[in-house]
Amino acid sequence: RADRDLVGLHVDDQLVVTKLATGSPAAKAGVEVGWALQQVQPSGEEEPLTMTEFKELADKLCKVRGYRPEFARGLLSELVTTGEIGKEMKLVFLDNQDKERSVSLILEKGLGQPT
């Protein structure tokens, strides 16, 4: 799985990129700090997960499992920022000028991962 320390996401009302490691797949794809994630579509999935659906899943985890909202959203953000090495992930962001940006990236071994 990809190392989530390569991309920082602030989890509140939206997922916002807070850090990018130099050379990370997201940085190579042109993602910038401040961009807000709108959709994610891992390889093999027919439909992307929208952030509205993401929030609904987080709310369901809170109701069904009794998780705090911050924990539920953090758990789901872990799923959003990880995937199978070598597989493509499609992402849609709103950039810092509120323009929609679609990027595709190939997940790589993260920093500190075993070889």
C-alpha positions as CSV (number, residue, x, y, z in Angstrom):
1,R,0.0,0.0,0.0
2,A,1.1,3.6,-0.6
3,D,2.5,5.6,2.3
4,R,0.0,8.1,3.5
5,D,2.8,10.3,4.9
6,L,3.5,11.4,1.4
7,V,0.2,13.4,1.2
8,G,-1.4,15.2,4.2
9,L,-5.1,15.7,4.2
10,H,-7.0,17.9,6.6
11,V,-10.2,16.3,7.4
12,D,-13.0,18.6,8.3
13,D,-15.9,19.6,6.0
14,Q,-13.6,18.6,3.2
15,L,-10.4,16.8,2.4
16,V,-7.7,19.4,1.7
17,V,-4.1,18.6,0.8
18,T,-1.9,20.0,3.6
19,K,1.5,18.6,2.5
20,L,3.1,16.8,-0.4
21,A,6.4,15.0,-0.3
22,T,8.8,15.8,-3.1
23,G,8.7,13.1,-5.7
24,S,5.4,11.6,-4.4
25,P,2.9,10.3,-7.0
26,A,0.6,13.2,-6.1
27,A,3.4,15.8,-6.5
28,K,4.4,14.2,-9.8
29,A,0.8,14.5,-11.0
30,G,0.8,18.2,-10.3
31,V,-1.4,18.2,-7.1
32,E,-0.7,21.3,-4.9
33,V,-1.2,22.1,-1.2
34,G,-4.6,23.7,-0.7
35,W,-6.4,21.6,-3.3
36,A,-9.7,20.1,-2.0
37,L,-10.4,16.5,-3.0
38,Q,-13.8,16.1,-4.7
39,Q,-13.7,12.5,-6.0
40,V,-11.5,9.5,-5.8
41,Q,-11.7,6.4,-8.1
42,P,-9.2,3.6,-7.3
43,S,-8.3,1.2,-10.1
44,G,-10.9,-1.4,-10.7
45,E,-13.8,0.7,-9.3
46,E,-16.5,1.5,-11.8
47,E,-17.7,4.7,-10.1
48,P,-15.8,7.3,-8.2
49,L,-16.5,8.1,-4.5
50,T,-17.7,11.6,-4.2
51,M,-17.0,13.7,-1.0
52,T,-20.8,13.8,-0.4
53,E,-20.7,10.0,-0.3
54,F,-17.6,10.1,1.8
55,K,-19.3,12.3,4.4
56,E,-22.4,10.0,4.4
57,L,-20.1,7.0,5.0
58,A,-18.4,8.8,7.9
59,D,-21.8,9.7,9.4
60,K,-22.9,6.1,9.1
61,L,-19.8,5.0,10.9
62,C,-20.6,7.4,13.7
63,K,-24.2,6.2,14.1
64,V,-23.6,2.4,13.6
65,R,-20.2,2.1,15.4
66,G,-20.3,5.0,17.7
67,Y,-17.1,6.6,16.3
68,R,-16.4,10.3,16.9
69,P,-16.7,12.2,13.6
70,E,-13.0,13.1,13.5
71,F,-12.1,9.4,13.9
72,A,-14.5,8.2,11.2
73,R,-13.4,10.8,8.7
74,G,-9.7,10.0,9.5
75,L,-10.4,6.3,9.0
76,L,-12.0,7.0,5.6
77,S,-9.2,9.4,4.6
78,E,-6.8,6.6,5.2
79,L,-8.7,4.6,2.6
80,V,-8.7,7.5,0.2
81,T,-4.9,8.0,0.5
82,T,-3.9,4.4,0.1
83,G,-4.1,1.8,-2.6
84,E,-2.4,-1.0,-4.3
85,I,1.2,-0.3,-5.5
86,G,1.4,0.0,-9.2
87,K,-2.3,0.7,-9.7
88,E,-3.8,3.8,-11.1
89,M,-6.0,6.1,-9.0
90,K,-8.1,8.9,-10.5
91,L,-8.7,12.0,-8.4
92,V,-10.7,15.1,-8.9
93,F,-9.8,18.2,-6.9
94,L,-10.8,21.9,-6.7
95,D,-7.6,23.9,-7.0
96,N,-6.8,27.1,-5.2
97,Q,-8.8,29.1,-7.8
98,D,-11.9,26.7,-7.4
99,K,-11.1,25.2,-10.8
100,E,-11.8,21.5,-11.2
101,R,-8.6,19.5,-11.8
102,S,-8.6,15.8,-12.8
103,V,-5.4,13.8,-12.2
104,S,-4.4,10.2,-12.6
105,L,-1.5,8.8,-10.7
106,I,0.2,5.4,-10.2
107,L,0.8,4.5,-6.6
108,E,4.4,3.8,-5.7
109,K,6.1,2.5,-2.6
110,G,6.2,5.2,0.0
111,L,9.0,6.6,2.0
112,G,10.1,4.1,4.7
113,Q,8.3,1.2,3.1
114,P,10.0,-2.2,2.9
115,T,11.5,-3.0,-0.5
